[in-house]
Amino acid sequence: MMKAQTCARVIFPEGFDERGAFEMSLKGWLSARVELTDGRHYSVYFIDPVRLRQDLDENAQRGRPYLADPGLIVLPEVTVEAVQEAVHALCEEGFFARLRAEQENERAAI
């Protein structure tokens, strides 16, 4: 059976490997990019609820009691599979159409 075509793919950070995948789950976050089939790119930040709470508490202690990012995606657990499934579902739902795509000159190595 042929795998269904997806409207987006995750671009993992340069040098991302099995160890990076393992550590990502332990750290509870991943900064990556998404590329749509039409060539548009989006910066995204995946985070799990535990890490989200830690970051929010740290921000609050510094007088910034909030956490906001246009590309923030909260997952129960940050794994390669969860990241890819979320990107596919969010793309199908039109999520990325509500974000500003990166311009060619804004694309930097993650």
C-alpha positions in Angstrom: 0.0 0.0 0.0 1.3 3.4 -0.9 1.8 6.0 1.8 -0.5 9.1 1.4 1.2 12.2 0.1 1.6 14.9 2.8 1.3 18.6 2.2 4.3 19.5 4.4 7.5 18.0 5.7 9.5 18.7 8.8 13.0 20.0 8.3 15.0 18.9 11.4 18.0 20.9 12.6 21.3 20.3 10.8 23.0 17.2 12.2 19.8 15.8 13.7 20.2 12.1 14.2 19.0 9.2 16.4 20.7 10.8 19.4 19.1 14.1 18.7 15.7 12.4 18.5 16.3 10.7 21.8 17.5 13.9 23.5 14.6 15.9 22.0 12.2 13.7 23.9 14.1 14.2 27.1 14.4 17.9 26.7 10.7 18.3 25.8 11.3 20.7 22.9 12.4 21.0 19.3 13.0 24.0 17.1 12.5 23.1 13.4 11.1 24.3 10.1 8.2 23.1 8.0 8.3 23.2 4.3 5.0 23.1 2.4 4.8 21.4 -1.0 4.5 24.9 -2.6 7.9 25.7 -1.2 6.9 28.0 1.6 8.8 27.6 4.9 7.7 28.2 8.5 9.7 28.3 11.7 8.0 26.1 14.4 8.7 25.3 18.0 7.4 22.0 19.4 7.1 21.7 23.2 5.6 19.3 25.7 3.4 20.4 28.7 6.2 19.8 31.3 8.7 22.0 29.5 6.0 24.6 28.7 5.3 24.9 32.4 9.0 25.2 33.2 9.5 27.9 30.6 6.4 29.8 31.7 7.5 29.7 35.4 11.0 30.9 34.4 9.6 33.8 32.4 7.3 34.7 35.3 10.2 34.9 37.7 11.9 37.3 35.2 8.8 39.5 35.2 7.4 38.2 31.9 4.5 36.0 33.0 3.6 34.7 29.5 5.0 32.6 26.7 4.1 33.4 23.1 5.4 32.3 19.7 3.5 32.3 16.4 4.9 28.8 15.5 4.4 27.2 19.0 3.0 23.7 18.8 2.3 21.8 22.1 2.5 18.1 22.0 1.9 15.5 24.8 5.5 14.3 24.0 8.0 15.6 21.6 9.0 12.7 19.4 9.9 12.4 15.7 6.6 10.6 15.1 4.5 13.1 17.1 6.1 16.1 15.3 5.6 14.6 11.9 2.0 13.6 12.6 1.2 17.0 14.1 2.7 18.8 11.0 0.7 16.7 8.6 -2.6 17.2 10.5 -2.0 21.0 11.0 -1.2 21.4 7.3 -4.3 19.6 6.3 -6.3 21.9 8.7 -4.8 25.0 7.1 -2.8 26.0 10.2 0.2 27.2 8.3 -1.9 29.5 6.1 -2.4 31.6 9.2 1.3 32.1 9.8 3.7 34.3 7.9 6.0 32.3 5.7 9.7 32.9 6.0 11.3 35.0 3.2 14.2 33.5 1.3 16.7 35.8 3.1 15.3 34.9 6.6 16.1 31.2 6.3 19.0 30.5 8.6 20.3 27.1 9.7 18.6 25.9 12.8 
